Amino acid sequence: MAAGDTILFDGDCAFCNGWVRWIRRRDLSARFQFTALASQQGLALRQQHGVPAQIDSVVLVQGGRAYLKSEAAWRILAGLPGHAFTARVMRCIPRALRDLGYDLVARNRKRLGMRDRCEMPDTERKAP
């Protein structure tokens, strides 16, 4: 996992606020940068990597590629200390099933009691 991997998150997402905070607490080496999908940096990265305009997913930009949904999730976990095993287990599950689970959580995130909006991480962790 290269330094400067960027996580794009939905600024209106009810679930991503907790996800971003969870990652930041565990990302001791600060390898991940964060930016909102709708920010200038987010829009530029989405366009550069062909991410659809109507995306409703976390996006990981890593190694010149963009990864969505469960593909992004397991790759993010793999980059966090102590979570490589969980990432390997996730990766063993067929992508269609992983994405089905991802979509199920995404559709029900408001009923899961999550907040209505995401917080923007500190400026030192934003993507350039």
Secondary structure as UniProt FT lines:
FT   TURN            3..4
FT   STRAND          5..9
FT   TURN            11..12
FT   HELIX           16..26
FT   TURN            28..29
FT   STRAND          32..36
FT   TURN            37..38
FT   HELIX           40..49
FT   TURN            53..54
FT   STRAND          59..62
FT   TURN            63..64
FT   STRAND          65..68
FT   HELIX           69..78
FT   TURN            81..82
FT   HELIX           84..92
FT   HELIX           95..107
FT   TURN            108..113
FT   HELIX           123..125
//
